[in-house]
């Protein structure tokens, strides 16, 4: 039974899963680099849809550049996620129920260029995850995976 409640399940990296999205958790100068969409006043990680013929890594590299202007960076696969507004029954396996999975990457940015013309209005580096994020049921859960990389 579907309910209007967003949930997010994180699981180990699995290249056999047909991903639809990528999320990039980005570090720049020791801080979390987030982007703000022109139509919102909330902050979000870089990421988006994987285009036909693109690998998740290629999509992550493209989205990171398009949404932040990152020109030099390293990229590391972290995990997979599944998010939906459909509440899963306890006996259901999310890897079998939905084909709209996401691949999560960590980027360590060495050089930022200007923000390319896109749907993003600006970027900002935060010492920690702010409260006003676009996807509050997803972003904090994913940020927990890399939070230690932004401390000290």
Buried (B, 14 or more C-beta within 10 A) or exposed (E): EEEEEBBBBBEEEEEEBEBBBBBBBBBBEEBBBBBBBEEEEBBBBBBBEBEEEBEBBEBBBBBBBBBBBBEEBEBEBBBBBBBBEBEBEEEEEBBEEBEEBBBBBBBBBEEBEEBEEBEBEEBEBEEEBEEEBBBEEBBBBBBEBBBEEBEE
